[in-house]
Amino acid sequence: MPKVNSKIVPLSKQEIAQYLKARPEWVEAGEAIQRTFSFTNFVESMAFVNKVAAVAEASQHHPDILIRYCRVTMTLSTHDAGGISAKDFDLAAKMDAMV
């Protein structure tokens, strides 16, 4: 059982549904949210990943990243909250703004 940080709370199913309405390209994937970004080539994919890395490090919230040539899948979950939190949607919005 993951340790739950009392300062970061997981969202309810209803709250997650509301957040997903604002981020329609993201989907709920178990205890996480996920989106696959498409680029024209590998260099663009890596440039995006490097931008995300800088933002993620600054916010101390790190996504799971799967890179497949011109497709990058980002998966976000707040382990300290034991599930999906507003922190995930905040980083998702920042990623969306990068493309």
N, C-alpha and C positions, 0 to 999 in steps of 0.2 A: 504494500500500500504506500503510494507516494506521500511524502510529508506535505501538508497543505499549509501555505503561508496565510495567516489570518488577515493580512493586508490586501491580498489579491484574491478575489472571490471568483469562482466559476460562474459563468452565465447560465441561466435557466434555458430550457429548450425554447421557450417563447422569446426570450431575449436574443438567443442565437438566430432564430428565424427572422427577427426584426433587423438585426445587423446584416444578415445575408441579403435582405432586400436591397440594402444600400450597396452591397458588393456582389452583384449578380453573377460574376464570373468565378466566384469562390463557392465551394461546396463543403458541406460538413462531411468529414471522413473519420468516423469513430469519435474519438475524443480530440479531434483536431479540425482545422479548416485547411482547404487545399485549393491551389490553382495551378494550371499549367500555362506558362507564357510561351509564345512562339516567336522566333526571330528568323531572319533570313539566312544566317550562317552561325557557325560556332563562335567566331570572334564577337559578334553581337551578344550571343548568349553569355559569354564570359564577362563582357563589359557590364552587363546587367547584374550578374552575380557579384561582381566586385563592388558595384554601387550599393547593392543590398547589404553586403558584408559591412561596409562602413556605417550604414544606418543601423543595422542590427547591433553592431558593437557599441555604438553610441547609446543605444537604448537598453543595452544588456538583455536583449531578447533575440535569440538566435533560431532561425528556421532550420528545418531539415531540408536539404537541397538535393534534388536529383537532376543531373545534367545529361541530356541525350541529344548531342549535336546541336540542333537549333531549337530544342524544346527544354524548358527549365520548369520543373515542378517544385513548388514551394509548399511546405507543410508547416503549419503553425499550431502550437499547443502550449499552454502555460503550465509547465510541470509544477511550479510552486502553488498553483491554484487547483491542481488535480483535474484539469480539463481546459475547456475553452474560456478565455476571459476577454475583456475589452482590450487588453494589451495586444492580443492577437489581431483584432480588427484594426487597431491603430497601425500596426506594422503592415497589415494587408493594404490599407489605404495608402501608405507611403510607397509601397511597391507598385500599386496601380498607377500612382502619379509619375512613376519613373518611365513608364512606357507610353 
